[in-house]
Amino acid sequence: MRLICCCSVVFLLHLIPKACEGGNILVVPTEGSHWINMEVLLKALHSRGHNITVARSSKSWFIKENSSYNTLTVPVEKSLDKKLVTKLLSEFIEFQRGALPFISFLHMTVGMVSTLAEVHRDVSELVSSLLGDPKLVRTLNESKFDLVLTDPCWGNGVIVAKYLNLPLVYNVRWLIPEDAHFALAPSPLSYVPVVGTSSTDKMTFFQRVKNVFLYEVTQLQTFTAIRQVYQPLCDKYLGPDHDFDHMMKDADIWLMRTDFVFDFPRPTMPNVVYMGGFHCKDPEPLPEHLEEFVQSSGEHGFIIMSLGSFVSQLPDDVADEVAAAFAKLPQKVIWTYKGNRPTTLGNNTLLVDWMPQKDLLAHPKIKLFVAHGGTNGVQEAICHGVPVVGLPLFFDQYDNLIRLEDRGGAKILSLSTADKDDNFFKTLQEVLNEPSYRTNMQRLSRLHRDQPMKPIDTALFWIEFVMRHKGAAHLKAQSYKMPWYIYHSVDVVLFLTAVALLVVFTLILFIRCFCSAVCRRKVKRE
């Protein structure tokens, strides 16, 4: 009996420290698909006993209250406007279809720069409302957070972390308008493509010219957003001696939502942790009506089509062309679509408002994924080895799909060509009937799965590592603190050039003096 009691005491004492290991994490997220993958991370942290607090705007339209986390709702007058986003996406679609003349394109492009700056201003109101409210600041200070977890596509989390003097962890792929690698790691433009170029890591001369040009444009956009939006907030709440650009690059750990099965090889840094596909969970059983529908496909299997969380419909004529192509196929089709019902819709196509995408992609009868090319969907396709027909619309989507196409797992169509000459139907047939597409995607799936730890476990380890050690300063290079002329050793090159010129000048002067002395002696002798 005494032995049993002693064992029980030891067991309880063993449990007590474990219960105390839960951290206190403040999350400053981004809307849209960025929030979808952030929530996956938060639920995993919650399951390990960590306390999560999400700072959300009162006008947030993706971030809702959830049992996995607490919410700190910040009252704001402006935030990311759903109507504005929908309008911009419609303009992108019309431009892709060639409906806008060149002058209209220039007008839209110039207008987009100012519009994006305005979006950042609206979004950054969360910082002003949060840090400008003494009650909310008191709540932040009293909560005794261990770290800040943020998506730096917006700059709010960076400022909040510095204000609270907390370690900073990124769930990241984009840093304001650019691939985060460009801000952190050496990125030779000769083989590292900039998003928007639609290039691979094997570029021709003119592709490299385009790459350099778009890199400079991106740097200008970053500079504009920082100087007009985020630096004034730093000056107000942190003081003028805090440079936002340096703060942004000073995160302890960068959890990168990609990996080198998907992305092209490139230089990296010690505090970058790759977690591509971390949101890919084990499949769950399909709802009864969907399972019945896919089983009815027989040996032909089924196709799914989704254009992401922002695009719920297409122009009617494009939708009709897509529906007509699906109607010619022997496969069943599940299509996420909220627009007008296409007039050419076949009996084999099921329109839904929402689908369990990850569970459908893992189903043994899946044959093809028609996708817009968002990072989440592309990573899920790789995880489950499903070939892709891509219909990219905007932002990074074409560049994501070009990585799959380069590896032989996808075929890309633009909206300007999809509804012409039966191109969409022909592309569907090619990817369905040519076995190399599925073979290549299954090879990528095997590479993705062959890791010592699941990507989600890797991400959780490094978040907890930062909490245990109060940061990860030993992994951070000094490069982000250096001015550009020191980083590129311009001052050293100028110094060595000056020394070389001085040596050459001294030698020339010595030779001239020597020649003059010899000439004078010769004259005296004569």
Contacts in CASP RR format, 6 or more apart in sequence:
PFRMAT RR
TARGET T0000
AUTHOR 0000-0000-0000
METHOD contacts of the structure
MODEL  1
MRLICCCSVVFLLHLIPKACEGGNILVVPTEGSHWINMEVLLKALHSRGH
NITVARSSKSWFIKENSSYNTLTVPVEKSLDKKLVTKLLSEFIEFQRGAL
PFISFLHMTVGMVSTLAEVHRDVSELVSSLLGDPKLVRTLNESKFDLVLT
DPCWGNGVIVAKYLNLPLVYNVRWLIPEDAHFALAPSPLSYVPVVGTSST
DKMTFFQRVKNVFLYEVTQLQTFTAIRQVYQPLCDKYLGPDHDFDHMMKD
ADIWLMRTDFVFDFPRPTMPNVVYMGGFHCKDPEPLPEHLEEFVQSSGEH
GFIIMSLGSFVSQLPDDVADEVAAAFAKLPQKVIWTYKGNRPTTLGNNTL
LVDWMPQKDLLAHPKIKLFVAHGGTNGVQEAICHGVPVVGLPLFFDQYDN
LIRLEDRGGAKILSLSTADKDDNFFKTLQEVLNEPSYRTNMQRLSRLHRD
QPMKPIDTALFWIEFVMRHKGAAHLKAQSYKMPWYIYHSVDVVLFLTAVA
LLVVFTLILFIRCFCSAVCRRKVKRE
21 49 0 8 1.000
22 48 0 8 1.000
22 49 0 8 1.000
22 50 0 8 1.000
22 51 0 8 1.000
23 49 0 8 1.000
23 50 0 8 1.000
23 51 0 8 1.000
23 146 0 8 1.000
23 467 0 8 1.000
24 50 0 8 1.000
24 51 0 8 1.000
24 53 0 8 1.000
24 143 0 8 1.000
24 144 0 8 1.000
24 145 0 8 1.000
24 146 0 8 1.000
25 45 0 8 1.000
25 50 0 8 1.000
25 51 0 8 1.000
25 52 0 8 1.000
25 53 0 8 1.000
25 145 0 8 1.000
25 146 0 8 1.000
25 147 0 8 1.000
25 148 0 8 1.000
25 149 0 8 1.000
25 463 0 8 1.000
25 467 0 8 1.000
26 53 0 8 1.000
26 55 0 8 1.000
26 140 0 8 1.000
26 143 0 8 1.000
26 145 0 8 1.000
26 147 0 8 1.000
26 148 0 8 1.000
26 149 0 8 1.000
26 160 0 8 1.000
26 164 0 8 1.000
26 166 0 8 1.000
27 38 0 8 1.000
27 42 0 8 1.000
27 52 0 8 1.000
27 53 0 8 1.000
27 54 0 8 1.000
27 55 0 8 1.000
27 69 0 8 1.000
27 148 0 8 1.000
27 149 0 8 1.000
27 150 0 8 1.000
28 55 0 8 1.000
28 126 0 8 1.000
28 148 0 8 1.000
28 149 0 8 1.000
28 150 0 8 1.000
28 151 0 8 1.000
28 156 0 8 1.000
28 157 0 8 1.000
28 160 0 8 1.000
28 161 0 8 1.000
29 35 0 8 1.000
29 38 0 8 1.000
29 54 0 8 1.000
29 55 0 8 1.000
29 56 0 8 1.000
29 63 0 8 1.000
29 150 0 8 1.000
29 151 0 8 1.000
30 38 0 8 1.000
30 151 0 8 1.000
30 153 0 8 1.000
30 154 0 8 1.000
31 60 0 8 1.000
31 61 0 8 1.000
31 62 0 8 1.000
31 63 0 8 1.000
31 80 0 8 1.000
32 62 0 8 1.000
32 309 0 8 1.000
32 310 0 8 1.000
33 308 0 8 1.000
33 309 0 8 1.000
33 310 0 8 1.000
33 374 0 8 1.000
33 375 0 8 1.000
33 376 0 8 1.000
34 151 0 8 1.000
34 153 0 8 1.000
35 62 0 8 1.000
35 63 0 8 1.000
36 62 0 8 1.000
36 279 0 8 1.000
36 309 0 8 1.000
36 376 0 8 1.000
37 171 0 8 1.000
37 257 0 8 1.000
37 278 0 8 1.000
37 279 0 8 1.000
37 376 0 8 1.000
38 151 0 8 1.000
38 171 0 8 1.000
39 66 0 8 1.000
39 68 0 8 1.000
40 278 0 8 1.000
40 279 0 8 1.000
40 281 0 8 1.000
40 456 0 8 1.000
41 149 0 8 1.000
41 171 0 8 1.000
41 255 0 8 1.000
41 278 0 8 1.000
41 456 0 8 1.000
41 459 0 8 1.000
41 460 0 8 1.000
42 52 0 8 1.000
42 54 0 8 1.000
42 68 0 8 1.000
42 69 0 8 1.000
43 68 0 8 1.000
44 456 0 8 1.000
44 459 0 8 1.000
44 460 0 8 1.000
45 52 0 8 1.000
45 460 0 8 1.000
45 463 0 8 1.000
46 52 0 8 1.000
46 68 0 8 1.000
46 69 0 8 1.000
48 460 0 8 1.000
48 464 0 8 1.000
51 70 0 8 1.000
52 68 0 8 1.000
52 69 0 8 1.000
52 70 0 8 1.000
53 69 0 8 1.000
53 70 0 8 1.000
53 71 0 8 1.000
53 72 0 8 1.000
53 143 0 8 1.000
53 145 0 8 1.000
54 63 0 8 1.000
54 69 0 8 1.000
54 70 0 8 1.000
54 71 0 8 1.000
54 72 0 8 1.000
55 72 0 8 1.000
55 74 0 8 1.000
55 126 0 8 1.000
55 130 0 8 1.000
55 160 0 8 1.000
56 63 0 8 1.000
56 71 0 8 1.000
56 72 0 8 1.000
56 73 0 8 1.000
56 74 0 8 1.000
57 63 0 8 1.000
57 73 0 8 1.000
57 74 0 8 1.000
57 76 0 8 1.000
57 79 0 8 1.000
57 80 0 8 1.000
57 123 0 8 1.000
57 125 0 8 1.000
57 126 0 8 1.000
58 73 0 8 1.000
58 74 0 8 1.000
58 75 0 8 1.000
58 76 0 8 1.000
58 79 0 8 1.000
59 76 0 8 1.000
59 78 0 8 1.000
59 79 0 8 1.000
59 80 0 8 1.000
60 79 0 8 1.000
61 80 0 8 1.000
61 82 0 8 1.000
62 309 0 8 1.000
63 71 0 8 1.000
65 71 0 8 1.000
72 136 0 8 1.000
72 139 0 8 1.000
72 140 0 8 1.000
74 126 0 8 1.000
74 129 0 8 1.000
74 130 0 8 1.000
74 133 0 8 1.000
74 136 0 8 1.000
75 129 0 8 1.000
76 125 0 8 1.000
76 126 0 8 1.000
76 129 0 8 1.000
77 125 0 8 1.000
78 121 0 8 1.000
78 122 0 8 1.000
78 125 0 8 1.000
79 122 0 8 1.000
79 123 0 8 1.000
79 125 0 8 1.000
79 126 0 8 1.000
80 119 0 8 1.000
80 122 0 8 1.000
80 123 0 8 1.000
81 122 0 8 1.000
84 115 0 8 1.000
84 119 0 8 1.000
85 310 0 8 1.000
86 310 0 8 1.000
88 112 0 8 1.000
88 115 0 8 1.000
89 310 0 8 1.000
89 311 0 8 1.000
89 393 0 8 1.000
89 394 0 8 1.000
91 100 0 8 1.000
91 108 0 8 1.000
92 393 0 8 1.000
92 394 0 8 1.000
93 311 0 8 1.000
93 314 0 8 1.000
93 315 0 8 1.000
93 393 0 8 1.000
93 415 0 8 1.000
94 100 0 8 1.000
95 105 0 8 1.000
95 108 0 8 1.000
96 393 0 8 1.000
96 414 0 8 1.000
96 415 0 8 1.000
96 416 0 8 1.000
97 315 0 8 1.000
97 318 0 8 1.000
97 415 0 8 1.000
97 416 0 8 1.000
98 416 0 8 1.000
100 108 0 8 1.000
113 221 0 8 1.000
113 224 0 8 1.000
116 177 0 8 1.000
116 221 0 8 1.000
116 225 0 8 1.000
117 224 0 8 1.000
117 225 0 8 1.000
117 228 0 8 1.000
117 229 0 8 1.000
120 154 0 8 1.000
120 155 0 8 1.000
120 176 0 8 1.000
120 225 0 8 1.000
120 229 0 8 1.000
120 230 0 8 1.000
121 228 0 8 1.000
121 229 0 8 1.000
123 154 0 8 1.000
123 156 0 8 1.000
124 154 0 8 1.000
124 155 0 8 1.000
124 156 0 8 1.000
124 229 0 8 1.000
124 230 0 8 1.000
124 233 0 8 1.000
126 156 0 8 1.000
127 156 0 8 1.000
127 157 0 8 1.000
127 159 0 8 1.000
127 160 0 8 1.000
127 233 0 8 1.000
127 237 0 8 1.000
128 233 0 8 1.000
128 236 0 8 1.000
129 136 0 8 1.000
130 136 0 8 1.000
130 137 0 8 1.000
130 140 0 8 1.000
130 160 0 8 1.000
131 137 0 8 1.000
131 159 0 8 1.000
131 160 0 8 1.000
131 163 0 8 1.000
131 237 0 8 1.000
132 237 0 8 1.000
140 160 0 8 1.000
140 164 0 8 1.000
141 164 0 8 1.000
145 164 0 8 1.000
145 166 0 8 1.000
146 166 0 8 1.000
146 167 0 8 1.000
146 467 0 8 1.000
147 161 0 8 1.000
147 166 0 8 1.000
147 167 0 8 1.000
147 168 0 8 1.000
147 169 0 8 1.000
147 252 0 8 1.000
147 463 0 8 1.000
147 466 0 8 1.000
147 467 0 8 1.000
147 471 0 8 1.000
148 157 0 8 1.000
148 160 0 8 1.000
148 161 0 8 1.000
148 164 0 8 1.000
148 166 0 8 1.000
148 167 0 8 1.000
148 168 0 8 1.000
148 169 0 8 1.000
149 169 0 8 1.000
149 170 0 8 1.000
149 171 0 8 1.000
149 463 0 8 1.000
150 156 0 8 1.000
150 157 0 8 1.000
150 158 0 8 1.000
150 160 0 8 1.000
150 161 0 8 1.000
150 168 0 8 1.000
150 169 0 8 1.000
150 170 0 8 1.000
150 171 0 8 1.000
151 170 0 8 1.000
151 171 0 8 1.000
151 172 0 8 1.000
152 158 0 8 1.000
152 170 0 8 1.000
152 172 0 8 1.000
152 174 0 8 1.000
152 175 0 8 1.000
152 176 0 8 1.000
152 180 0 8 1.000
152 248 0 8 1.000
152 251 0 8 1.000
153 172 0 8 1.000
153 174 0 8 1.000
153 175 0 8 1.000
153 176 0 8 1.000
154 176 0 8 1.000
155 176 0 8 1.000
155 230 0 8 1.000
155 244 0 8 1.000
155 248 0 8 1.000
157 168 0 8 1.000
158 168 0 8 1.000
158 230 0 8 1.000
158 244 0 8 1.000
158 247 0 8 1.000
158 248 0 8 1.000
158 251 0 8 1.000
159 230 0 8 1.000
159 233 0 8 1.000
159 234 0 8 1.000
159 237 0 8 1.000
159 238 0 8 1.000
159 244 0 8 1.000
159 247 0 8 1.000
161 167 0 8 1.000
161 168 0 8 1.000
162 168 0 8 1.000
162 234 0 8 1.000
162 238 0 8 1.000
162 242 0 8 1.000
162 247 0 8 1.000
163 237 0 8 1.000
163 238 0 8 1.000
167 252 0 8 1.000
167 466 0 8 1.000
167 467 0 8 1.000
167 470 0 8 1.000
167 471 0 8 1.000
167 472 0 8 1.000
168 250 0 8 1.000
168 251 0 8 1.000
168 252 0 8 1.000
169 251 0 8 1.000
169 252 0 8 1.000
169 253 0 8 1.000
169 255 0 8 1.000
169 462 0 8 1.000
169 463 0 8 1.000
169 466 0 8 1.000
170 180 0 8 1.000
170 251 0 8 1.000
170 253 0 8 1.000
170 254 0 8 1.000
170 255 0 8 1.000
171 255 0 8 1.000
171 257 0 8 1.000
171 459 0 8 1.000
172 180 0 8 1.000
172 254 0 8 1.000
172 255 0 8 1.000
172 256 0 8 1.000
172 257 0 8 1.000
173 179 0 8 1.000
173 180 0 8 1.000
173 256 0 8 1.000
173 257 0 8 1.000
173 258 0 8 1.000
173 375 0 8 1.000
174 180 0 8 1.000
174 396 0 8 1.000
175 182 0 8 1.000
175 183 0 8 1.000
175 222 0 8 1.000
175 248 0 8 1.000
176 221 0 8 1.000
176 222 0 8 1.000
176 225 0 8 1.000
176 226 0 8 1.000
177 218 0 8 1.000
177 221 0 8 1.000
177 222 0 8 1.000
177 225 0 8 1.000
178 194 0 8 1.000
178 195 0 8 1.000
178 218 0 8 1.000
178 219 0 8 1.000
178 221 0 8 1.000
178 222 0 8 1.000
179 194 0 8 1.000
179 195 0 8 1.000
180 254 0 8 1.000
180 256 0 8 1.000
181 187 0 8 1.000
181 192 0 8 1.000
181 256 0 8 1.000
181 266 0 8 1.000
181 268 0 8 1.000
181 272 0 8 1.000
182 192 0 8 1.000
182 194 0 8 1.000
182 215 0 8 1.000
182 218 0 8 1.000
183 222 0 8 1.000
183 248 0 8 1.000
183 249 0 8 1.000
184 249 0 8 1.000
184 254 0 8 1.000
184 269 0 8 1.000
184 272 0 8 1.000
184 480 0 8 1.000
185 266 0 8 1.000
185 267 0 8 1.000
185 268 0 8 1.000
185 269 0 8 1.000
185 272 0 8 1.000
186 267 0 8 1.000
187 266 0 8 1.000
187 267 0 8 1.000
188 267 0 8 1.000
189 208 0 8 1.000
189 211 0 8 1.000
189 212 0 8 1.000
189 215 0 8 1.000
190 203 0 8 1.000
190 208 0 8 1.000
191 201 0 8 1.000
191 202 0 8 1.000
191 203 0 8 1.000
191 264 0 8 1.000
191 266 0 8 1.000
192 201 0 8 1.000
192 264 0 8 1.000
192 266 0 8 1.000
193 199 0 8 1.000
193 200 0 8 1.000
193 201 0 8 1.000
193 203 0 8 1.000
193 211 0 8 1.000
193 264 0 8 1.000
193 399 0 8 1.000
194 211 0 8 1.000
194 214 0 8 1.000
194 215 0 8 1.000
194 218 0 8 1.000
195 218 0 8 1.000
195 395 0 8 1.000
195 396 0 8 1.000
195 399 0 8 1.000
196 214 0 8 1.000
196 396 0 8 1.000
196 398 0 8 1.000
196 399 0 8 1.000
197 207 0 8 1.000
197 210 0 8 1.000
197 211 0 8 1.000
197 214 0 8 1.000
197 399 0 8 1.000
198 398 0 8 1.000
198 399 0 8 1.000
198 402 0 8 1.000
199 207 0 8 1.000
199 210 0 8 1.000
199 211 0 8 1.000
199 402 0 8 1.000
200 264 0 8 1.000
200 402 0 8 1.000
200 403 0 8 1.000
200 406 0 8 1.000
201 264 0 8 1.000
201 265 0 8 1.000
201 266 0 8 1.000
203 211 0 8 1.000
226 244 0 8 1.000
226 245 0 8 1.000
226 248 0 8 1.000
230 244 0 8 1.000
231 243 0 8 1.000
231 244 0 8 1.000
233 244 0 8 1.000
234 242 0 8 1.000
234 243 0 8 1.000
234 244 0 8 1.000
234 247 0 8 1.000
235 242 0 8 1.000
246 480 0 8 1.000
246 481 0 8 1.000
249 480 0 8 1.000
250 476 0 8 1.000
250 480 0 8 1.000
251 271 0 8 1.000
252 271 0 8 1.000
252 466 0 8 1.000
252 471 0 8 1.000
252 472 0 8 1.000
252 473 0 8 1.000
252 475 0 8 1.000
252 476 0 8 1.000
253 271 0 8 1.000
253 273 0 8 1.000
253 462 0 8 1.000
253 463 0 8 1.000
253 465 0 8 1.000
253 466 0 8 1.000
253 472 0 8 1.000
253 475 0 8 1.000
254 269 0 8 1.000
254 271 0 8 1.000
254 272 0 8 1.000
254 273 0 8 1.000
255 273 0 8 1.000
255 275 0 8 1.000
255 459 0 8 1.000
255 462 0 8 1.000
255 463 0 8 1.000
256 272 0 8 1.000
256 273 0 8 1.000
256 274 0 8 1.000
256 275 0 8 1.000
256 276 0 8 1.000
257 275 0 8 1.000
257 276 0 8 1.000
257 277 0 8 1.000
257 278 0 8 1.000
257 375 0 8 1.000
257 379 0 8 1.000
258 274 0 8 1.000
258 276 0 8 1.000
258 375 0 8 1.000
259 274 0 8 1.000
259 275 0 8 1.000
259 276 0 8 1.000
259 277 0 8 1.000
259 448 0 8 1.000
259 455 0 8 1.000
260 274 0 8 1.000
261 382 0 8 1.000
261 444 0 8 1.000
261 447 0 8 1.000
261 448 0 8 1.000
262 276 0 8 1.000
262 378 0 8 1.000
262 379 0 8 1.000
262 382 0 8 1.000
262 403 0 8 1.000
262 404 0 8 1.000
262 444 0 8 1.000
262 448 0 8 1.000
263 403 0 8 1.000
264 403 0 8 1.000
269 475 0 8 1.000
269 477 0 8 1.000
270 475 0 8 1.000
270 476 0 8 1.000
270 477 0 8 1.000
271 472 0 8 1.000
271 475 0 8 1.000
271 476 0 8 1.000
273 458 0 8 1.000
273 459 0 8 1.000
273 462 0 8 1.000
274 455 0 8 1.000
274 458 0 8 1.000
275 455 0 8 1.000
275 456 0 8 1.000
275 458 0 8 1.000
275 459 0 8 1.000
276 379 0 8 1.000
276 448 0 8 1.000
276 455 0 8 1.000
277 379 0 8 1.000
277 380 0 8 1.000
277 382 0 8 1.000
277 383 0 8 1.000
277 448 0 8 1.000
277 455 0 8 1.000
278 454 0 8 1.000
278 455 0 8 1.000
278 456 0 8 1.000
278 458 0 8 1.000
278 459 0 8 1.000
279 376 0 8 1.000
279 379 0 8 1.000
279 380 0 8 1.000
279 456 0 8 1.000
280 358 0 8 1.000
280 379 0 8 1.000
280 380 0 8 1.000
280 383 0 8 1.000
280 384 0 8 1.000
280 455 0 8 1.000
281 358 0 8 1.000
282 362 0 8 1.000
283 358 0 8 1.000
283 359 0 8 1.000
283 362 0 8 1.000
283 363 0 8 1.000
284 356 0 8 1.000
284 359 0 8 1.000
285 291 0 8 1.000
285 359 0 8 1.000
286 294 0 8 1.000
286 356 0 8 1.000
286 359 0 8 1.000
286 360 0 8 1.000
286 363 0 8 1.000
287 356 0 8 1.000
290 334 0 8 1.000
290 355 0 8 1.000
290 356 0 8 1.000
290 360 0 8 1.000
293 302 0 8 1.000
293 332 0 8 1.000
293 334 0 8 1.000
293 350 0 8 1.000
294 301 0 8 1.000
294 302 0 8 1.000
294 332 0 8 1.000
294 334 0 8 1.000
294 360 0 8 1.000
294 363 0 8 1.000
294 365 0 8 1.000
295 365 0 8 1.000
296 332 0 8 1.000
297 331 0 8 1.000
297 332 0 8 1.000
297 365 0 8 1.000
298 365 0 8 1.000
300 329 0 8 1.000
300 330 0 8 1.000
300 331 0 8 1.000
300 332 0 8 1.000
300 367 0 8 1.000
301 331 0 8 1.000
301 332 0 8 1.000
301 365 0 8 1.000
301 366 0 8 1.000
301 367 0 8 1.000
302 331 0 8 1.000
302 332 0 8 1.000
302 333 0 8 1.000
302 334 0 8 1.000
302 360 0 8 1.000
302 363 0 8 1.000
302 365 0 8 1.000
302 366 0 8 1.000
302 367 0 8 1.000
303 326 0 8 1.000
303 329 0 8 1.000
303 331 0 8 1.000
303 332 0 8 1.000
303 333 0 8 1.000
303 334 0 8 1.000
303 366 0 8 1.000
303 367 0 8 1.000
303 368 0 8 1.000
303 369 0 8 1.000
303 370 0 8 1.000
303 428 0 8 1.000
304 333 0 8 1.000
304 334 0 8 1.000
304 335 0 8 1.000
304 336 0 8 1.000
304 355 0 8 1.000
304 357 0 8 1.000
304 360 0 8 1.000
304 361 0 8 1.000
304 366 0 8 1.000
304 368 0 8 1.000
304 369 0 8 1.000
304 370 0 8 1.000
305 322 0 8 1.000
305 326 0 8 1.000
305 333 0 8 1.000
305 334 0 8 1.000
305 335 0 8 1.000
305 336 0 8 1.000
305 337 0 8 1.000
305 369 0 8 1.000
305 370 0 8 1.000
305 371 0 8 1.000
306 335 0 8 1.000
306 336 0 8 1.000
306 355 0 8 1.000
306 357 0 8 1.000
306 370 0 8 1.000
306 371 0 8 1.000
306 372 0 8 1.000
307 314 0 8 1.000
307 336 0 8 1.000
307 371 0 8 1.000
307 372 0 8 1.000
307 391 0 8 1.000
307 393 0 8 1.000
308 336 0 8 1.000
308 372 0 8 1.000
308 374 0 8 1.000
311 372 0 8 1.000
311 393 0 8 1.000
312 336 0 8 1.000
312 337 0 8 1.000
312 338 0 8 1.000
312 339 0 8 1.000
313 319 0 8 1.000
313 337 0 8 1.000
313 338 0 8 1.000
313 339 0 8 1.000
313 340 0 8 1.000
314 322 0 8 1.000
314 337 0 8 1.000
314 339 0 8 1.000
314 415 0 8 1.000
316 340 0 8 1.000
316 342 0 8 1.000
317 419 0 8 1.000
318 415 0 8 1.000
318 418 0 8 1.000
318 419 0 8 1.000
319 337 0 8 1.000
319 339 0 8 1.000
319 340 0 8 1.000
319 342 0 8 1.000
320 342 0 8 1.000
320 343 0 8 1.000
320 344 0 8 1.000
321 344 0 8 1.000
321 418 0 8 1.000
321 419 0 8 1.000
321 424 0 8 1.000
322 335 0 8 1.000
322 342 0 8 1.000
322 418 0 8 1.000
322 419 0 8 1.000
322 424 0 8 1.000
323 342 0 8 1.000
323 343 0 8 1.000
323 344 0 8 1.000
323 345 0 8 1.000
323 346 0 8 1.000
323 349 0 8 1.000
324 342 0 8 1.000
324 344 0 8 1.000
324 425 0 8 1.000
325 422 0 8 1.000
325 424 0 8 1.000
325 425 0 8 1.000
325 428 0 8 1.000
326 333 0 8 1.000
326 335 0 8 1.000
326 345 0 8 1.000
326 346 0 8 1.000
326 348 0 8 1.000
326 349 0 8 1.000
326 428 0 8 1.000
327 344 0 8 1.000
327 345 0 8 1.000
327 346 0 8 1.000
327 347 0 8 1.000
327 348 0 8 1.000
327 349 0 8 1.000
328 425 0 8 1.000
329 348 0 8 1.000
329 425 0 8 1.000
329 428 0 8 1.000
329 429 0 8 1.000
329 432 0 8 1.000
330 348 0 8 1.000
331 348 0 8 1.000
331 367 0 8 1.000
331 368 0 8 1.000
331 432 0 8 1.000
332 348 0 8 1.000
332 349 0 8 1.000
332 350 0 8 1.000
333 348 0 8 1.000
333 349 0 8 1.000
333 350 0 8 1.000
334 349 0 8 1.000
334 350 0 8 1.000
334 352 0 8 1.000
334 355 0 8 1.000
334 360 0 8 1.000
335 349 0 8 1.000
335 350 0 8 1.000
335 351 0 8 1.000
335 352 0 8 1.000
336 352 0 8 1.000
336 353 0 8 1.000
336 354 0 8 1.000
336 355 0 8 1.000
337 351 0 8 1.000
337 352 0 8 1.000
338 353 0 8 1.000
341 351 0 8 1.000
345 351 0 8 1.000
357 377 0 8 1.000
357 380 0 8 1.000
358 380 0 8 1.000
360 366 0 8 1.000
361 369 0 8 1.000
361 380 0 8 1.000
361 381 0 8 1.000
361 383 0 8 1.000
361 384 0 8 1.000
361 386 0 8 1.000
362 384 0 8 1.000
366 384 0 8 1.000
366 386 0 8 1.000
367 386 0 8 1.000
367 387 0 8 1.000
367 432 0 8 1.000
368 386 0 8 1.000
368 387 0 8 1.000
368 388 0 8 1.000
368 389 0 8 1.000
368 428 0 8 1.000
368 431 0 8 1.000
368 432 0 8 1.000
369 377 0 8 1.000
369 381 0 8 1.000
369 386 0 8 1.000
369 387 0 8 1.000
369 388 0 8 1.000
369 389 0 8 1.000
370 388 0 8 1.000
370 389 0 8 1.000
370 390 0 8 1.000
370 391 0 8 1.000
370 428 0 8 1.000
371 377 0 8 1.000
371 378 0 8 1.000
371 381 0 8 1.000
371 388 0 8 1.000
371 389 0 8 1.000
371 390 0 8 1.000
371 391 0 8 1.000
371 401 0 8 1.000
372 390 0 8 1.000
372 391 0 8 1.000
372 392 0 8 1.000
372 393 0 8 1.000
372 397 0 8 1.000
373 388 0 8 1.000
373 390 0 8 1.000
373 392 0 8 1.000
373 397 0 8 1.000
373 398 0 8 1.000
373 400 0 8 1.000
373 401 0 8 1.000
374 396 0 8 1.000
374 397 0 8 1.000
374 400 0 8 1.000
375 396 0 8 1.000
375 400 0 8 1.000
378 388 0 8 1.000
378 400 0 8 1.000
378 401 0 8 1.000
378 403 0 8 1.000
378 404 0 8 1.000
381 387 0 8 1.000
381 388 0 8 1.000
381 404 0 8 1.000
381 441 0 8 1.000
382 404 0 8 1.000
382 441 0 8 1.000
382 444 0 8 1.000
382 445 0 8 1.000
382 448 0 8 1.000
383 445 0 8 1.000
383 448 0 8 1.000
383 449 0 8 1.000
384 445 0 8 1.000
385 438 0 8 1.000
385 441 0 8 1.000
385 442 0 8 1.000
385 444 0 8 1.000
385 445 0 8 1.000
386 438 0 8 1.000
386 441 0 8 1.000
387 409 0 8 1.000
387 410 0 8 1.000
387 431 0 8 1.000
387 437 0 8 1.000
387 438 0 8 1.000
387 440 0 8 1.000
387 441 0 8 1.000
388 401 0 8 1.000
388 404 0 8 1.000
388 409 0 8 1.000
388 410 0 8 1.000
388 411 0 8 1.000
388 431 0 8 1.000
388 441 0 8 1.000
389 410 0 8 1.000
389 411 0 8 1.000
389 412 0 8 1.000
389 413 0 8 1.000
389 427 0 8 1.000
389 428 0 8 1.000
389 431 0 8 1.000
390 401 0 8 1.000
390 410 0 8 1.000
390 411 0 8 1.000
390 412 0 8 1.000
390 413 0 8 1.000
391 413 0 8 1.000
391 414 0 8 1.000
391 415 0 8 1.000
391 418 0 8 1.000
392 398 0 8 1.000
392 400 0 8 1.000
392 401 0 8 1.000
392 412 0 8 1.000
392 414 0 8 1.000
393 415 0 8 1.000
398 412 0 8 1.000
401 410 0 8 1.000
401 412 0 8 1.000
402 412 0 8 1.000
404 410 0 8 1.000
404 441 0 8 1.000
405 411 0 8 1.000
405 412 0 8 1.000
407 440 0 8 1.000
407 444 0 8 1.000
408 436 0 8 1.000
408 437 0 8 1.000
408 440 0 8 1.000
408 441 0 8 1.000
409 436 0 8 1.000
409 437 0 8 1.000
409 440 0 8 1.000
409 441 0 8 1.000
409 444 0 8 1.000
410 431 0 8 1.000
410 437 0 8 1.000
411 427 0 8 1.000
411 430 0 8 1.000
411 431 0 8 1.000
411 437 0 8 1.000
413 423 0 8 1.000
413 424 0 8 1.000
413 427 0 8 1.000
417 423 0 8 1.000
418 424 0 8 1.000
431 437 0 8 1.000
451 458 0 8 1.000
453 461 0 8 1.000
462 472 0 8 1.000
465 472 0 8 1.000
466 472 0 8 1.000
479 487 0 8 1.000
484 490 0 8 1.000
485 491 0 8 1.000
END
